[in-house]
Amino acid sequence: MSSTDNRQRRIPAVAAAPRPLFTKPSYLLLVLAGGAIGTTVRYGLESRFGVPVGQWPWVTFGINVAGSFLLGVLLATLAGTGADQGWRRRVRLTVGTGVMGGFTTYSTFILEVDQLAHAGSTATATAYAVTSVVLGIAAALAGVLLGRRAARMLTARVEAAS
């Protein structure tokens, strides 16, 4: 094969991999803003309705179960109505990762389990840990199912209007 032949055969260009979302400042700002909102709401609820150490932490429990449900609804609705791009991606990052990530709290949950155990309430600590995880998963699943239904309804309305 001549050098001319080699020049004519071109190796296809490899497309550059897209930058990960966390390297894009605009997306980081969306998560930061959403996280500030979620954390502020959680802090306000825990400050207003906190319970003494050794008792079932109802506020964190309710926040985490409700947050699991709402995140399930949000993500299933967004996924069911289109690709993760444009406004859907911005909503997912702001509300899903930011607000819901700041609102729900695994660190406080673990701290409360530890405090219950150290206060001598081992049975309550165990029940709280197991119930929180099981109900959190169930709430997320219920949210996903509701979100899928909502996505189907929204898609049907858009198609009917077209």
BELCORBEL-V707267 format. One record per residue. PSI is psi as a letter, one per 20 degrees, with the letter a starting at -180 (none if undefined). OMEGA is omega in radians with two decimals (* if undefined). D_LAST is the distance of its C-alpha to the last C-alpha in Angstrom with 1 decimal. Layout:
# BELCORBEL-V707267
psi = <PSI | PSI>
omega = <OMEGA | OMEGA>
d_last = <D_LAST | D_LAST>
This chain:
# BELCORBEL-V707267
psi = <p | r | h | g | h | h | h | h | o | q | p | q | p | p | p | p | q | q | p | q | h | i | i | o | h | h | h | h | h | g | g | g | g | g | h | h | g | g | h | g | g | g | g | g | g | h | h | h | k | q | q | q | p | i | q | p | m | h | g | g | g | g | g | h | g | g | h | g | g | h | h | g | g | g | g | h | g | g | h | i | i | a | q | m | r | c | h | g | g | g | g | g | g | g | g | f | g | f | g | h | h | h | g | q | o | h | g | h | g | g | g | h | g | g | g | g | g | h | j | j | l | g | g | g | g | g | g | g | g | g | g | g | g | g | h | g | g | g | g | g | g | h | g | g | g | g | h | g | g | g | g | g | g | g | g | g | g | g | h | h | i | none>
omega = <-3.11 | 3.11 | 3.08 | 3.12 | -3.14 | -3.13 | -3.12 | 3.08 | -3.10 | 3.05 | -3.12 | 3.12 | 3.09 | -3.14 | 3.10 | 3.12 | 3.12 | 3.11 | 3.07 | -3.08 | -3.08 | 3.10 | -3.12 | -3.07 | -3.11 | 3.11 | 3.08 | 3.12 | 3.09 | 3.12 | 3.13 | 3.14 | 3.11 | 3.12 | 3.11 | 3.12 | -3.11 | -3.14 | 3.13 | 3.12 | 3.13 | 3.14 | 3.13 | 3.13 | -3.14 | 3.10 | -3.08 | -2.99 | -3.10 | 3.12 | 3.13 | 3.09 | 3.14 | 3.09 | 3.13 | -3.13 | -3.03 | -3.08 | 3.13 | 3.11 | -3.14 | 3.13 | -3.07 | 3.11 | 3.12 | 3.12 | 3.08 | 3.12 | -3.10 | 3.10 | 3.07 | 3.11 | -3.09 | -3.05 | 3.13 | 3.12 | 3.13 | -3.12 | -3.10 | -3.11 | 3.09 | -3.10 | 3.12 | 3.11 | 3.11 | -3.07 | 3.13 | 3.11 | 3.14 | 3.09 | 3.14 | -3.12 | -3.11 | -3.05 | -3.09 | -3.11 | -3.07 | -3.05 | -3.09 | 3.08 | 3.09 | -3.12 | 3.12 | -3.04 | 3.07 | -3.10 | 3.11 | 3.09 | -3.13 | 3.10 | -3.14 | 3.06 | 3.13 | 3.13 | 3.09 | -3.14 | -3.14 | 3.09 | 3.13 | -3.13 | -3.07 | 3.14 | 3.12 | 3.11 | 3.14 | 3.13 | 3.13 | -3.13 | -3.10 | -3.11 | 3.13 | -3.12 | -3.10 | 3.14 | 3.06 | 3.11 | 3.13 | 3.13 | 3.10 | 3.11 | 3.09 | 3.09 | 3.11 | 3.14 | 3.10 | 3.12 | 3.09 | 3.12 | 3.13 | 3.13 | 3.12 | 3.13 | 3.13 | 3.12 | 3.12 | 3.13 | -3.14 | -3.14 | 3.13 | -3.14 | -3.09 | *>
d_last = <57.9 | 58.5 | 57.3 | 55.1 | 53.3 | 52.7 | 51.1 | 48.8 | 47.5 | 45.1 | 44.2 | 40.5 | 39.7 | 38.7 | 35.7 | 36.7 | 35.6 | 33.2 | 35.0 | 34.9 | 32.9 | 36.1 | 37.5 | 34.9 | 36.1 | 32.8 | 31.8 | 35.3 | 35.0 | 31.8 | 33.6 | 36.7 | 35.0 | 33.3 | 36.6 | 38.4 | 36.2 | 36.4 | 40.2 | 40.9 | 39.2 | 41.1 | 44.3 | 44.0 | 43.5 | 46.3 | 48.6 | 48.0 | 48.1 | 50.2 | 52.7 | 56.2 | 56.9 | 57.7 | 55.1 | 51.7 | 49.3 | 46.7 | 44.8 | 44.3 | 43.6 | 40.9 | 39.4 | 39.2 | 37.8 | 35.2 | 34.3 | 34.0 | 31.6 | 29.4 | 29.4 | 28.3 | 25.4 | 24.4 | 24.8 | 23.1 | 20.1 | 19.9 | 20.7 | 18.1 | 15.2 | 16.2 | 19.3 | 22.2 | 21.7 | 20.9 | 20.3 | 20.4 | 23.8 | 25.0 | 24.2 | 25.8 | 28.9 | 29.3 | 28.6 | 29.3 | 32.2 | 33.4 | 33.1 | 33.3 | 36.0 | 38.0 | 37.6 | 38.6 | 42.1 | 43.8 | 46.8 | 47.5 | 47.0 | 49.6 | 52.0 | 51.8 | 52.6 | 55.5 | 56.7 | 56.6 | 58.6 | 61.1 | 61.6 | 62.7 | 59.6 | 58.9 | 57.5 | 55.0 | 54.1 | 53.4 | 51.5 | 49.4 | 48.7 | 47.7 | 45.8 | 43.8 | 42.8 | 42.1 | 40.1 | 38.3 | 37.1 | 36.2 | 34.3 | 32.4 | 31.6 | 30.4 | 28.3 | 26.7 | 26.0 | 24.5 | 22.4 | 21.1 | 20.2 | 18.5 | 16.5 | 15.4 | 14.4 | 12.5 | 10.7 | 9.9 | 8.7 | 6.3 | 5.2 | 5.5 | 3.8 | 0.0>
